[in-house]
Amino acid sequence: PSTPKGKVSGRVVDAQGKPLSGVAVLLSGSEPATATTDATGLFSIDKVTAGSKVGLVFSLDGYAPAWASAVVPGSTGNFPLNDGQVFVGPIGLIPVNGELGFHVVGWDGALVAKPAGLLDFTPGFLDFSLGAAVGVGSITSESTGADGVLAFSRVPRLEEAARLASLGVTARYSLYLPPVFEGETMRYAGTTLSMTAEELLADPWIRTIVLDPPDAPQALAIEATNVNNLVACPSLGSGNLVPRAGPLYVVFNQRVSAGALAQIFVDVQDASKYEPAAMNAEVLSVGNQLRIVPAGAIEGFQEGLKYFLVLQTTSRDNPGAAALRTVAPFFGGSPNDPKPLGSVTVQYVDSDIPAVFNPGEPLEIVFERNIGRGESAGFSVPLYFNYDLDGSGTVGDGTGELGSDAPYCVKDAETVPPVAGAVKSGYSRWASAPTTTGIQPAGSSQVSLPALGIPNATEVKVLVALSEAHRCAGVLQTVWGENLLADVEVKLGVRTAPAP
C-alpha cells in the first residue's frame, strides 16, 4: 500500500499581524520542499509524508528569519489517516531595517580605538499560534565603527521594537564588549549591558558606555532572565513562565563558555510516588547569553506544569572566576495566555475498610495545574466537609464542617528532585493532611474524623473554599498570577493505598 500523505499550511504576518506576501518557506525533513506566501500571508505544501516531523524556515528580505516545527497527522485512533493537515502559525516576522549606535570611552576618558561588540536582540520573531504573541529566538549583530563608536546595522528600529510591548512582549537589547588589550596588557575590562527598547528610548545616556579599569576577575553573575527563580527563589510564578517552545534565556555579566551544562527535570508527581523525569534540553551559547530550549520532545514545556533547571557554566573571559551552578524551578506557559485552574480532586487513601474513610488514612487535594503563593513557607488550602465530623448531630458547628467559618487548612505537598541545591517554588499541584480523632482548632492542618470513620465516604460532598484562603495562609493564585476566589464543590474520592 502507498504511504499516506498530508499537508502543511500556515500563515506569516508582520509584528502587527498584517499578512506578508512573498515569504520563502523551506520545509526540511525526509522530503524537502519549498513554498511562497500569497497576498494573504498563506502558504501550503502538499504530499508531505503523514506522521513525519518537519522543520520550517521563513525568510523575507528586510526581516529576521523565523522557524517552526510541525507533525503531520498520520492516524486517527488505530486507523491510518490520508490527507491529514497541520496548520503552522501565524508566525510574525520582525523587520531588521534599523541601526543602533553606542559611544565607548575608557575610565580615563579616552576614546576606545575601534571597539568590538556583539548585540543580541530578543525576540527574533513572534509566534501567534496560541492567540497571544509569544517571542521566540533572537537576532545577533556584530559591530563596525570608528574610534569610540559601536555601530550595529540590520537590527530592529528602537521605535518598532518598543511597540512590541503593546503585544505583551518585551524587546531587549543585550550588548557585550570584550576586554580591550594593548599588546599583551589589558587596558580596559569588558562589560555587558541588557536594556529594553523602552529604556533605550527613555534614557539616551545609556548609549554612552564607560569601560572600567582591568581589576581582579569579576565573579560570574546573572543579569537578566525570564526565570526569576534563578536570581531569587522562591518568587512569583508569573516571573518564571517559559513558552512551550522556549527559550529559557539567561543573560550574564560576561561571556560564558560554550560548554554550559543544563539538565531539566519534569515535575511528575502522582498519587503514590514522586519521580522527576529528566527531559532533553538544547543549550545555545551566544556571547553573554545562554538559551535553553526543549529538544527531542514535541510537546515542549507544557502549560501549567513545573520544571526544575540545573545549570552550570563558567566565564569565557575570566577563566579564574568560579563556575556558577544554580538550580531553579520554572513553569511552562506564556505570560500572555493565562490558563484556568482546571479540575480539582479531593480524595482519601484507603488502607483499611472499603467505602469507609477512617482516622489515620491521609487526605489529598489534587489540582490540574500548579497553584500557590510563591513563598518559602508554602501554602494551605481551606476545606470543609458537608458532614457532622464532631458527632454533635449538627453540620456546621465544628471545625471543618460546612456552614462554619473554621476550615481545615490542608498544607501543600510540594516536592523537589533529588539534586543538590533544589529548593521549593511555593507552588504545587498537591496538598495533603493527616487524619485523627478528637477536636481540632480552626485552621488546623490535621483533619479530625469520627472514631468509626465516615461510612459511604464517596457520597460526602466537600468544599474547596478558595474564597476563604485568607483564613489559612493567604489568597492563592495560579502560576499566571490569577487570584483563585471561586469555591469548588466535589464529592470525596478514594484511591487505594499502594502495597507496602
Buried (B, 14 or more C-beta within 10 A) or exposed (E): EEEBBBBBBBBBBBBEBEBBEEBBBBBEBEEEBEBEBBEEBBBBBEEBBBBBEBEBBBBBEEBBBBBBBBBBBBEEEEEEBEEBBBBBBBBBBBBBEBEBEBBBBBEEEEBBEBBBBBBBBBBBBBBBBBEBBBBBBBBBBEBEBEEBBBBBBEBBBBEBBBBBEEBBBBBBBBBBBBBBEEEEEBBBBBBBBBBBBBEBBEEEEBBEBBBEEBEEBBEBEBBBBBBBBBBEBBBBBBBBBBBBBBBBBBBBBBBBBEEBBBBBBBBEBEBEEBEBEEBEBEBBBBBBBBBBBBEEEEEBBBBBBBBBBBBBBBBBBBEEBEEBEBBBBBBBBBBBBBBEBEEBBBBBBBEEEEEBBBBEBBBBBBBBBBBBBBBEEBBBBBBBBBBBBBEEEEBBBBBBBBEBEBBBBBBBBBBBBEEEEBBBBBBBBBBBBEBEBEEBEBBBBBBBBBEEBBEEBBEBBBBBBBBBBEBBBEBBBBBBBBEBEEEBBBBBBBBEBEEE
